[in-house]
Amino acid sequence: MWLAVGLALTGCSDGKDTSDTGGDTDTNTGPVDTGTAGSQTDDARAVSIKARLDSGEKGDPVKGQAKYAYDCALCHAPDGSGYDGFPSLIEKVPTLTPDALVDIMMVGFPQAAGGTPMPPYDSYTNQEIIDTIEYCEETFNPSR
């Protein structure tokens, strides 16, 4: 039984081929957005998220606020003003495109002079990234 559980968790099967023939991309629309972290390469996930944002898709700012409060506010402050060594999102978000925000969330941000590096949030699902960006855009860049 434990072997079956282990195989299921690692994506292995009982030897029968149940895979689709499309792989991780759809030739008509680009990478398939599976919505889960770890199910695509980071590049394919970023392309997929950016395509969704570029098409005008909006995230859920209420869900994004919850993610921001849990992970981002520790460094950037609940109001986005930033703590010592961490940038103010009130100042930073208006200077960044949504695509740049996707890149920062997926790969993090290197340490700036006098600052602290930001870790990647690639464990977020694609939808959680979109929701968090929506919250940041509405809150820290309302003119966009």
Backbone as CSV, one residue per row, in Angstrom:
resi,resn,N_x,N_y,N_z,CA_x,CA_y,CA_z,C_x,C_y,C_z
1,MET,0.820,-1.194,0.000,0.000,0.000,0.000,0.862,1.255,0.000
2,TRP,1.913,1.277,0.829,2.762,2.474,0.904,3.447,2.743,-0.421
3,LEU,3.777,1.678,-1.155,4.383,1.858,-2.459,3.408,2.568,-3.401
4,ALA,2.155,2.174,-3.373,1.145,2.808,-4.224,0.976,4.280,-3.869
5,VAL,0.969,4.582,-2.559,0.863,5.980,-2.122,2.070,6.763,-2.595
6,GLY,3.247,6.204,-2.422,4.475,6.871,-2.857,4.494,7.111,-4.347
7,LEU,4.074,6.120,-5.116,4.026,6.293,-6.567,3.018,7.357,-6.965
8,ALA,1.894,7.391,-6.295,0.873,8.393,-6.599,1.377,9.787,-6.295
9,LEU,2.087,9.930,-5.173,2.592,11.250,-4.797,3.670,11.744,-5.736
10,THR,4.457,10.841,-6.311,5.518,11.252,-7.215,5.072,11.316,-8.659
11,GLY,3.808,10.983,-8.907,3.286,11.085,-10.261,3.469,9.819,-11.069
12,CYS,3.962,8.768,-10.456,4.127,7.501,-11.153,2.796,6.764,-11.158
13,SER,2.651,5.879,-12.116,1.417,5.114,-12.185,1.726,3.636,-12.147
14,ASP,0.746,2.844,-12.435,0.912,1.394,-12.413,1.502,0.877,-13.718
15,GLY,2.078,1.751,-14.514,2.699,1.355,-15.761,1.850,1.659,-16.975
16,LYS,0.591,1.929,-16.788,-0.271,2.281,-17.907,-0.016,3.727,-18.289
17,ASP,0.042,4.009,-19.561,0.295,5.356,-20.023,-1.003,6.143,-20.010
18,THR,-1.106,7.076,-19.059,-2.307,7.910,-18.975,-2.000,9.352,-19.312
19,SER,-0.793,9.599,-19.817,-0.421,10.985,-20.122,-1.107,11.443,-21.396
20,ASP,-1.309,12.755,-21.475,-1.863,13.290,-22.708,-0.723,13.506,-23.679
21,THR,-1.022,13.795,-24.902,0.021,13.977,-25.895,0.412,15.430,-26.047
22,GLY,-0.214,16.303,-25.292,0.034,17.724,-25.449,1.174,18.258,-24.626
23,GLY,1.679,17.532,-23.673,2.746,18.041,-22.829,2.278,19.222,-22.017
24,ASP,3.201,20.135,-21.731,2.884,21.306,-20.924,2.498,22.520,-21.749
25,THR,2.380,22.362,-23.049,2.008,23.517,-23.853,0.864,23.168,-24.781
26,ASP,0.134,24.166,-25.136,-0.916,24.073,-26.131,-0.395,24.881,-27.311
27,THR,-0.269,24.273,-28.468,0.357,24.952,-29.591,-0.408,26.186,-30.036
28,ASN,-1.667,26.294,-29.672,-2.451,27.454,-30.075,-2.362,28.598,-29.081
29,THR,-2.187,28.303,-27.800,-2.266,29.354,-26.801,-1.032,29.472,-25.921
30,GLY,-0.018,28.658,-26.106,1.171,28.735,-25.275,1.087,27.795,-24.096
31,PRO,1.847,28.062,-23.053,1.891,27.154,-21.905,0.528,26.986,-21.250
32,VAL,0.253,25.768,-20.859,-0.992,25.476,-20.162,-0.876,25.996,-18.738
33,ASP,-1.863,26.727,-18.292,-1.860,27.263,-16.943,-2.539,26.260,-16.022
34,THR,-1.740,25.441,-15.376,-2.302,24.430,-14.491,-2.715,25.026,-13.157
35,GLY,-2.190,26.200,-12.842,-2.587,26.892,-11.621,-1.897,26.427,-10.360
36,THR,-1.001,25.472,-10.476,-0.341,24.988,-9.270,1.158,25.185,-9.359
37,ALA,1.741,25.530,-8.227,3.189,25.682,-8.163,3.838,24.325,-8.389
38,GLY,4.962,24.318,-9.075,5.695,23.094,-9.290,5.191,22.240,-10.437
39,SER,4.103,22.628,-11.081,3.568,21.819,-12.160,4.100,22.252,-13.520
40,GLN,4.790,23.349,-13.562,5.385,23.846,-14.791,6.762,24.388,-14.427
41,THR,7.608,24.570,-15.427,8.857,25.254,-15.154,8.526,26.694,-14.787
42,ASP,9.398,27.338,-14.047,9.144,28.722,-13.655,8.951,29.620,-14.865
43,ASP,9.721,29.374,-15.957,9.565,30.190,-17.159,8.173,30.029,-17.756
44,ALA,7.690,28.799,-17.848,6.363,28.566,-18.420,5.284,29.151,-17.530
45,ARG,5.463,29.043,-16.221,4.490,29.634,-15.300,4.464,31.144,-15.459
46,ALA,5.627,31.766,-15.515,5.677,33.223,-15.655,5.018,33.661,-16.961
47,VAL,5.296,32.967,-18.043,4.683,33.295,-19.335,3.171,33.166,-19.238
48,SER,2.718,32.109,-18.589,1.282,31.873,-18.454,0.610,32.954,-17.611
49,ILE,1.221,33.304,-16.502,0.666,34.343,-15.627,0.641,35.685,-16.349
50,LYS,1.737,36.013,-17.033,1.809,37.284,-17.765,0.752,37.338,-18.867
51,ALA,0.533,36.217,-19.551,-0.483,36.190,-20.610,-1.866,36.450,-20.023
52,ARG,-2.126,35.879,-18.879,-3.427,36.106,-18.239,-3.585,37.577,-17.857
53,LEU,-2.545,38.179,-17.292,-2.609,39.596,-16.917,-2.704,40.486,-18.152
54,ASP,-1.914,40.160,-19.183,-1.916,40.961,-20.410,-3.267,40.908,-21.115
55,SER,-4.019,39.824,-20.910,-5.336,39.710,-21.538,-6.401,40.500,-20.774
56,GLY,-5.982,41.113,-19.653,-6.917,41.921,-18.876,-7.526,41.205,-17.689
57,GLU,-7.109,39.972,-17.451,-7.658,39.236,-16.313,-7.290,39.936,-15.011
58,LYS,-8.240,40.023,-14.130,-8.030,40.633,-12.820,-8.040,39.545,-11.757
59,GLY,-7.241,39.747,-10.736,-7.241,38.838,-9.606,-8.259,39.276,-8.570
60,ASP,-8.333,38.531,-7.499,-9.224,38.842,-6.391,-8.419,39.599,-5.334
61,PRO,-8.627,40.922,-5.214,-7.818,41.704,-4.281,-8.029,41.313,-2.819
62,VAL,-9.177,40.755,-2.481,-9.408,40.321,-1.092,-8.502,39.133,-0.768
63,LYS,-8.429,38.180,-1.686,-7.519,37.044,-1.494,-6.071,37.510,-1.545
64,GLY,-5.780,38.463,-2.428,-4.424,39.012,-2.513,-4.014,39.726,-1.238
65,GLN,-4.960,40.417,-0.617,-4.666,41.101,0.639,-4.300,40.090,1.724
66,ALA,-4.977,38.955,1.745,-4.666,37.927,2.738,-3.247,37.401,2.538
67,LYS,-2.840,37.167,1.285,-1.474,36.707,1.013,-0.474,37.801,1.381
68,TYR,-0.798,39.043,1.031,0.088,40.169,1.360,0.265,40.275,2.873
69,ALA,-0.832,40.217,3.609,-0.770,40.346,5.073,0.079,39.237,5.689
70,TYR,0.010,38.043,5.119,0.714,36.896,5.690,2.199,36.891,5.335
71,ASP,2.540,37.213,4.080,3.925,37.083,3.630,4.645,38.404,3.366
72,CYS,3.967,39.378,2.818,4.632,40.592,2.347,4.739,41.675,3.412
73,ALA,3.695,41.806,4.230,3.647,42.893,5.217,4.754,42.783,6.261
74,LEU,5.322,41.602,6.431,6.418,41.445,7.390,7.599,42.350,7.038
75,CYS,7.815,42.571,5.759,8.932,43.400,5.311,8.473,44.751,4.763
76,HIS,7.372,44.738,4.019,6.920,45.952,3.342,5.909,46.752,4.153
77,ALA,5.568,46.289,5.343,4.623,46.928,6.266,3.185,46.755,5.778
78,PRO,2.246,46.682,6.691,0.841,46.517,6.296,0.348,47.606,5.347
79,ASP,0.858,48.822,5.510,0.417,49.926,4.642,1.313,50.111,3.413
80,GLY,2.311,49.223,3.234,3.188,49.292,2.080,4.324,50.279,2.194
81,SER,4.463,50.945,3.335,5.501,51.967,3.482,6.899,51.379,3.623
82,GLY,7.015,50.097,3.936,8.317,49.433,4.054,8.976,49.699,5.390
83,TYR,9.660,48.693,5.887,10.452,48.839,7.110,11.904,49.071,6.736
84,ASP,12.761,49.395,7.709,14.187,49.618,7.434,14.763,48.486,6.596
85,GLY,15.404,48.847,5.500,16.032,47.866,4.632,15.102,47.250,3.606
86,PHE,13.839,47.615,3.633,12.861,47.066,2.699,12.168,48.215,1.976
87,PRO,11.978,48.077,0.662,11.409,49.197,-0.090,9.930,49.446,0.207
88,SER,9.566,50.693,0.023,8.169,51.103,0.107,7.467,50.676,-1.177
89,LEU,6.411,49.914,-1.046,5.655,49.530,-2.235,4.810,50.686,-2.749
90,ILE,4.554,51.643,-1.896,3.836,52.848,-2.320,4.667,53.577,-3.372
91,GLU,5.984,53.567,-3.188,6.884,54.206,-4.148,7.276,53.280,-5.288
92,LYS,7.417,51.991,-5.010,7.964,51.052,-5.984,6.934,50.531,-6.987
93,VAL,5.745,50.131,-6.514,4.767,49.499,-7.408,4.396,50.391,-8.595
94,PRO,4.201,51.699,-8.418,3.856,52.525,-9.586,4.936,52.567,-10.669
95,THR,6.167,52.201,-10.330,7.256,52.218,-11.315,7.423,50.893,-12.037
96,LEU,6.633,49.886,-11.657,6.790,48.539,-12.209,5.572,48.131,-13.030
97,THR,5.822,47.377,-14.077,4.718,46.813,-14.866,4.210,45.558,-14.165
98,PRO,3.001,45.128,-14.480,2.535,43.850,-13.935,3.473,42.689,-14.280
99,ASP,4.045,42.709,-15.503,4.995,41.654,-15.880,6.223,41.667,-14.971
100,ALA,6.712,42.851,-14.624,7.863,42.947,-13.720,7.493,42.436,-12.327
101,LEU,6.274,42.708,-11.897,5.830,42.203,-10.596,5.770,40.678,-10.596
102,VAL,5.340,40.080,-11.710,5.336,38.615,-11.828,6.762,38.098,-11.677
103,ASP,7.700,38.704,-12.399,9.099,38.261,-12.327,9.634,38.344,-10.907
104,ILE,9.353,39.446,-10.225,9.845,39.622,-8.856,9.240,38.573,-7.940
105,MET,7.949,38.309,-8.080,7.327,37.306,-7.220,7.842,35.903,-7.511
106,MET,8.143,35.613,-8.771,8.588,34.271,-9.143,10.040,33.998,-8.770
107,VAL,10.910,35.004,-8.879,12.338,34.744,-8.652,12.917,35.516,-7.472
108,GLY,12.121,36.382,-6.867,12.640,37.184,-5.763,13.353,38.416,-6.281
109,PHE,14.078,39.059,-5.394,14.787,40.275,-5.766,16.120,40.284,-5.045
110,PRO,17.215,40.569,-5.761,18.524,40.550,-5.101,18.642,41.656,-4.055
111,GLN,19.601,41.482,-3.210,19.820,42.460,-2.152,20.273,43.791,-2.732
112,ALA,19.560,44.830,-2.384,19.957,46.181,-2.776,20.919,46.720,-1.717
113,ALA,21.641,47.758,-2.067,22.565,48.353,-1.105,21.811,48.739,0.159
114,GLY,22.251,48.233,1.287,21.618,48.550,2.558,20.308,47.833,2.789
115,GLY,19.948,46.926,1.889,18.663,46.247,2.004,18.820,44.759,2.255
116,THR,17.720,44.072,2.139,17.654,42.631,2.348,17.060,41.995,1.095
117,PRO,17.602,40.857,0.630,17.025,40.239,-0.562,15.610,39.714,-0.303
118,MET,14.797,39.753,-1.335,13.436,39.230,-1.235,13.436,37.799,-1.775
119,PRO,12.878,36.863,-1.018,12.824,35.483,-1.520,11.766,35.354,-2.606
120,PRO,11.880,34.314,-3.432,10.823,34.080,-4.420,9.570,33.536,-3.740
121,TYR,8.442,33.826,-4.327,7.172,33.280,-3.860,6.628,32.324,-4.919
122,ASP,7.540,31.495,-5.451,7.171,30.539,-6.481,6.332,29.382,-5.942
123,SER,6.178,29.317,-4.629,5.297,28.295,-4.058,3.831,28.726,-4.135
124,TYR,3.589,29.998,-4.405,2.218,30.462,-4.627,1.692,29.808,-5.905
125,THR,0.398,29.561,-5.952,-0.199,29.114,-7.204,-0.232,30.304,-8.159
126,ASN,-0.468,30.016,-9.421,-0.575,31.092,-10.405,-1.660,32.085,-10.003
127,GLN,-2.790,31.567,-9.541,-3.889,32.444,-9.145,-3.510,33.292,-7.940
128,GLU,-2.786,32.735,-6.990,-2.365,33.508,-5.813,-1.423,34.645,-6.207
129,ILE,-0.568,34.408,-7.193,0.310,35.480,-7.685,-0.535,36.583,-8.318
130,ILE,-1.490,36.202,-9.146,-2.368,37.183,-9.794,-3.169,37.960,-8.745
131,ASP,-3.680,37.266,-7.738,-4.457,37.927,-6.683,-3.594,38.911,-5.905
132,THR,-2.373,38.516,-5.582,-1.479,39.391,-4.814,-1.095,40.624,-5.628
133,ILE,-0.824,40.430,-6.902,-0.505,41.570,-7.774,-1.709,42.495,-7.884
134,GLU,-2.905,41.929,-7.991,-4.115,42.760,-8.061,-4.258,43.612,-6.813
135,TYR,-4.049,42.993,-5.652,-4.123,43.755,-4.400,-3.083,44.879,-4.388
136,CYS,-1.854,44.566,-4.758,-0.791,45.589,-4.751,-1.086,46.704,-5.748
137,GLU,-1.573,46.346,-6.917,-1.920,47.365,-7.916,-3.030,48.285,-7.405
138,GLU,-4.089,47.702,-6.859,-5.211,48.512,-6.377,-4.810,49.369,-5.180
139,THR,-3.968,48.844,-4.327,-3.625,49.529,-3.085,-2.498,50.527,-3.240
140,PHE,-1.457,50.136,-3.982,-0.258,50.968,-4.063,-0.089,51.679,-5.403
141,ASN,-0.979,51.414,-6.342,-0.929,52.072,-7.645,-2.343,52.236,-8.207
142,PRO,-3.188,52.952,-7.480,-4.594,53.038,-7.887,-4.818,53.757,-9.217
143,SER,-3.829,54.494,-9.721,-4.021,55.215,-10.985,-3.892,54.299,-12.197
144,ARG,-3.361,53.099,-12.019,-3.163,52.215,-13.171,-4.452,51.608,-13.615
